[in-house]
Amino acid sequence: MTDTEKNTQSTTEPTKKTNKEEKSFETALARLNEIVSALEGGSAPLDQSLALYEEGISLVRFCTEKLDAAEAQIKVLTRAENGDIVERDFATE
């Protein structure tokens, strides 16, 4: 097996993470990009593709939760009619 084949195989294999292992948004997003590339390549067997898809769905949920939590922390500063600075929660519209 060539080094390229080894790298491709390790990239496309689903990773097993326990709940105790912390992962960052950036790590999850990078892994999600690897999964998308592997699935778009179409070279993985069906069982492996399904496992990658499931891992990808889990990562999408994780990233969405992280983004929602970050959005909840964002505050917007606005100027009230009387000129005072007012802090309010960020709301997407």
N, CA, C and O of each residue as an XYZ file, in Angstrom:
372
protein
N       0.857     -1.178      0.000
C       0.000      0.000      0.000
C       0.899      1.237      0.000
O       1.843      1.314      0.786
N       0.615      2.199     -0.872
C       1.417      3.405     -0.966
C       1.067      4.361      0.168
O       0.037      4.210      0.825
N       1.940      5.355      0.392
C       1.674      6.363      1.423
C       0.398      7.137      1.125
O      -0.340      7.487      2.045
N       0.129      7.407     -0.149
C      -1.086      8.131     -0.535
C      -2.321      7.323     -0.186
O      -3.303      7.870      0.318
N      -2.279      6.014     -0.452
C      -3.406      5.149     -0.118
C      -3.619      5.091      1.388
O      -4.758      5.097      1.856
N      -2.531      5.034      2.147
C      -2.635      5.011      3.604
C      -3.271      6.300      4.112
O      -4.149      6.258      4.974
N      -2.835      7.455      3.583
C      -3.392      8.742      4.001
C      -4.864      8.851      3.654
O      -5.654      9.345      4.459
N      -5.244      8.399      2.469
C      -6.638      8.448      2.044
C      -7.482      7.539      2.927
O      -8.585      7.906      3.332
N      -6.962      6.360      3.221
C      -7.711      5.413      4.039
C      -7.912      5.970      5.444
O      -9.017      5.878      5.979
N      -6.884      6.540      6.054
C      -7.026      7.048      7.413
C      -7.947      8.256      7.453
O      -8.629      8.470      8.455
N      -7.986      9.044      6.399
C      -8.862     10.210      6.350
C     -10.316      9.808      6.231
O     -11.193     10.465      6.793
N     -10.579      8.734      5.505
C     -11.964      8.361      5.254
C     -12.534      7.424      6.307
O     -13.736      7.158      6.311
N     -11.689      6.919      7.201
C     -12.216      6.034      8.234
C     -12.912      6.857      9.308
O     -12.381      7.880      9.740
N     -14.090      6.426      9.746
C     -14.792      7.145     10.802
C     -13.959      7.154     12.074
O     -13.289      6.173     12.396
N     -14.005      8.262     12.788
C     -13.280      8.341     14.048
C     -14.223      8.012     15.176
O     -15.411      8.329     15.120
N     -13.701      7.387     16.184
C     -14.484      7.034     17.367
C     -14.087      8.001     18.478
O     -12.944      7.988     18.935
N     -15.015      8.830     18.909
C     -14.772      9.770     20.001
C     -15.693      9.412     21.146
O     -16.870      9.112     20.947
N     -15.147      9.445     22.337
C     -15.985      9.242     23.503
C     -16.476     10.599     23.979
O     -15.933     11.632     23.587
N     -17.508     10.603     24.827
C     -18.041     11.853     25.347
C     -17.021     12.588     26.197
O     -17.119     13.804     26.359
N     -16.041     11.874     26.743
C     -15.045     12.488     27.608
C     -14.039     13.310     26.817
O     -13.413     14.220     27.360
N     -13.880     12.994     25.541
C     -12.919     13.713     24.716
C     -13.511     15.049     24.284
O     -14.592     15.104     23.696
N     -12.791     16.115     24.581
C     -13.236     17.439     24.181
C     -12.797     17.702     22.741
O     -11.683     17.362     22.343
N     -13.681     18.303     21.987
C     -13.312     18.699     20.640
C     -13.719     20.154     20.459
O     -14.712     20.615     21.022
N     -12.958     20.843     19.689
C     -13.257     22.244     19.439
C     -14.111     22.368     18.182
O     -14.209     21.437     17.383
N     -14.714     23.515     18.029
C     -15.492     23.803     16.829
C     -14.608     23.652     15.600
O     -15.011     23.063     14.597
N     -13.396     24.191     15.692
C     -12.484     24.163     14.546
C     -12.088     22.741     14.175
O     -12.006     22.408     12.993
N     -11.840     21.896     15.184
C     -11.490     20.498     14.934
C     -12.657     19.765     14.289
O     -12.478     19.013     13.331
N     -13.852     19.991     14.822
C     -15.046     19.343     14.276
C     -15.291     19.787     12.839
O     -15.633     18.969     11.986
N     -15.120     21.068     12.570
C     -15.332     21.584     11.220
C     -14.305     21.018     10.241
O     -14.642     20.690      9.103
N     -13.059     20.906     10.685
C     -12.017     20.326      9.828
C     -12.344     18.865      9.507
O     -12.194     18.427      8.367
N     -12.786     18.120     10.511
C     -13.148     16.721     10.287
C     -14.348     16.615      9.349
O     -14.401     15.737      8.488
N     -15.306     17.519      9.527
C     -16.478     17.531      8.651
C     -16.060     17.778      7.203
O     -16.601     17.154      6.291
N     -15.115     18.670      6.985
C     -14.608     18.912      5.627
C     -13.943     17.665      5.053
O     -14.099     17.366      3.869
N     -13.199     16.932      5.893
C     -12.587     15.678      5.432
C     -13.656     14.675      5.006
O     -13.530     14.007      3.980
N     -14.700     14.587      5.809
C     -15.779     13.637      5.512
C     -16.470     13.996      4.209
O     -16.741     13.126      3.382
N     -16.756     15.278      4.028
C     -17.414     15.722      2.795
C     -16.544     15.386      1.588
O     -17.045     14.891      0.578
N     -15.245     15.651      1.690
C     -14.334     15.332      0.582
C     -14.321     13.835      0.284
O     -14.343     13.421     -0.875
N     -14.285     13.035      1.340
C     -14.263     11.581      1.151
C     -15.551     11.092      0.509
O     -15.517     10.251     -0.390
N     -16.685     11.612      0.963
C     -17.964     11.189      0.396
C     -18.128     11.673     -1.041
O     -18.676     10.959     -1.881
N     -17.654     12.879     -1.321
C     -17.737     13.386     -2.697
C     -16.841     12.584     -3.633
O     -17.149     12.433     -4.815
N     -15.730     12.069     -3.104
C     -14.819     11.261     -3.909
C     -15.452      9.955     -4.362
O     -15.129      9.435     -5.430
N     -16.352      9.429     -3.545
C     -17.081      8.231     -3.916
C     -16.280      6.945     -3.924
O     -16.750      5.938     -4.454
N     -15.082      6.947     -3.352
C     -14.263      5.741     -3.405
C     -14.437      4.836     -2.189
O     -13.943      3.709     -2.188
N     -15.128      5.311     -1.156
C     -15.316      4.502      0.047
C     -16.421      3.477     -0.180
O     -17.392      3.753     -0.884
N     -16.274      2.293      0.415
C     -17.337      1.292      0.318
C     -18.611      1.794      0.995
O     -18.568      2.735      1.787
N     -19.726      1.174      0.687
C     -21.026      1.618      1.189
C     -21.070      1.686      2.712
O     -21.508      2.691      3.272
N     -20.622      0.631      3.389
C     -20.661      0.619      4.851
C     -19.846      1.764      5.444
O     -20.276      2.416      6.395
N     -18.683      1.997      4.881
C     -17.827      3.076      5.357
C     -18.463      4.437      5.044
O     -18.390      5.354      5.862
N     -19.075      4.570      3.890
C     -19.752      5.817      3.525
C     -20.893      6.120      4.489
O     -21.080      7.267      4.895
N     -21.654      5.091      4.856
C     -22.742      5.288      5.821
C     -22.211      5.713      7.182
O     -22.790      6.587      7.827
N     -21.123      5.108      7.622
C     -20.520      5.476      8.898
C     -20.004      6.916      8.855
O     -20.160      7.666      9.818
N     -19.395      7.288      7.746
C     -18.919      8.672      7.589
C     -20.082      9.651      7.591
O     -20.002     10.721      8.194
N     -21.163      9.281      6.914
C     -22.349     10.136      6.877
C     -22.888     10.351      8.289
O     -23.199     11.478      8.673
N     -22.997      9.277      9.056
C     -23.489      9.388     10.432
C     -22.576     10.262     11.284
O     -23.046     11.081     12.074
N     -21.269     10.083     11.118
C     -20.311     10.919     11.846
C     -20.477     12.378     11.428
O     -20.420     13.280     12.263
N     -20.682     12.601     10.140
C     -20.873     13.963      9.637
C     -22.105     14.617     10.225
O     -22.062     15.788     10.603
N     -23.205     13.881     10.309
C     -24.435     14.417     10.899
C     -24.186     14.804     12.351
O     -24.626     15.862     12.800
N     -23.485     13.954     13.079
C     -23.151     14.237     14.478
C     -22.305     15.507     14.589
O     -22.521     16.329     15.480
N     -21.349     15.658     13.686
C     -20.500     16.855     13.700
C     -21.283     18.114     13.344
O     -21.039     19.176     13.918
N     -22.215     18.009     12.409
C     -23.059     19.152     12.053
C     -23.862     19.598     13.269
O     -23.972     20.793     13.542
N     -24.419     18.638     13.996
C     -25.188     18.967     15.205
C     -24.296     19.641     16.246
O     -24.688     20.636     16.856
N     -23.098     19.095     16.446
C     -22.150     19.657     17.397
C     -21.803     21.099     17.027
O     -21.836     21.991     17.874
N     -21.469     21.319     15.744
C     -21.101     22.666     15.289
C     -22.277     23.628     15.424
O     -22.085     24.780     15.813
N     -23.469     23.183     15.114
C     -24.662     24.026     15.243
C     -24.877     24.430     16.692
O     -25.196     25.585     16.974
N     -24.706     23.486     17.615
C     -24.849     23.804     19.042
C     -23.815     24.822     19.480
O     -24.136     25.750     20.222
N     -22.575     24.663     19.031
C     -21.507     25.611     19.374
C     -21.824     27.006     18.821
O     -21.646     28.005     19.517
N     -22.293     27.072     17.573
C     -22.634     28.361     16.970
C     -23.814     29.013     17.688
O     -23.815     30.223     17.911
N     -24.813     28.217     18.049
C     -25.962     28.753     18.788
C     -25.531     29.304     20.139
O     -26.005     30.358     20.562
N     -24.632     28.595     20.819
C     -24.135     29.051     22.115
C     -23.338     30.346     21.959
O     -23.461     31.253     22.782
N     -22.537     30.433     20.924
C     -21.756     31.646     20.688
C     -22.679     32.824     20.372
O     -22.466     33.937     20.851
N     -23.696     32.567     19.568
C     -24.652     33.619     19.213
C     -25.374     34.137     20.455
O     -25.649     35.332     20.565
N     -25.677     33.239     21.386
C     -26.373     33.636     22.614
C     -25.501     34.542     23.477
O     -26.019     35.299     24.297
N     -24.195     34.472     23.304
C     -23.283     35.290     24.103
C     -23.023     36.669     23.494
O     -22.509     37.557     24.174
N     -23.365     36.850     22.252
C     -23.078     38.111     21.564
C     -24.069     39.172     22.011
O     -25.277     38.939     22.034
N     -23.555     40.315     22.358
C     -24.379     41.454     22.746
C     -24.177     42.561     21.715
O     -23.100     42.699     21.136
N     -25.211     43.333     21.500
C     -25.154     44.440     20.555
C     -25.282     45.729     21.345
O     -26.161     45.866     22.196
N     -24.408     46.661     21.060
C     -24.488     47.973     21.691
C     -25.194     48.928     20.737
O     -24.812     49.056     19.574
N     -26.221     49.593     21.239
C     -26.944     50.575     20.444
C     -27.086     51.852     21.249
O     -26.928     51.853     22.469
N     -27.381     52.926     20.562
C     -27.576     54.207     21.225
C     -29.078     54.456     21.356
O     -29.813     54.435     20.369
N     -29.511     54.688     22.578
C     -30.919     54.969     22.847
C     -31.254     56.386     22.394
O     -30.359     57.170     22.078
N     -32.538     56.709     22.365
C     -32.974     58.039     21.933
C     -32.379     59.147     22.790
O     -32.124     60.245     22.297
N     -32.156     58.865     24.073
C     -31.596     59.882     24.966
C     -30.073     59.970     24.865
O     -29.459     60.779     25.561
N     -29.455     59.152     24.010
C     -28.015     59.210     23.802
C     -27.226     58.186     24.588
O     -26.030     58.014     24.355
N     -27.881     57.496     25.526
C     -27.188     56.481     26.319
C     -26.894     55.246     25.465
O     -27.625     54.918     24.530
N     -25.801     54.578     25.821
C     -25.470     53.319     25.175
C     -26.241     52.200     25.877
O     -26.205     52.083     27.102
N     -26.934     51.386     25.091
C     -27.754     50.310     25.622
C     -27.244     48.986     25.063
O     -26.953     48.863     23.873
N     -27.143     47.997     25.956
C     -26.731     46.660     25.550
C     -27.968     45.788     25.405
O     -28.832     45.773     26.282
N     -28.051     45.052     24.279
C     -29.168     44.140     24.094
C     -28.640     42.855     23.469
O     -27.545     42.820     22.907
N     -29.438     41.810     23.581
C     -29.058     40.525     23.010
C     -29.065     40.607     21.490
O     -29.857     41.329     20.885
N     -28.157     39.842     20.895
C     -28.094     39.728     19.448
C     -29.252     38.851     18.990
O     -29.486     37.787     19.564
N     -29.966     39.277     17.982
C     -31.073     38.494     17.442
C     -30.952     38.448     15.938
O     -30.819     39.481     15.283
N     -30.998     37.250     15.393
C     -30.954     37.118     13.931
C     -32.369     37.302     13.403
O     -33.349     36.901     14.030
N     -32.440     37.902     12.270
C     -33.767     38.154     11.672
C     -33.827     37.628     10.287
O     -34.858     37.747      9.626
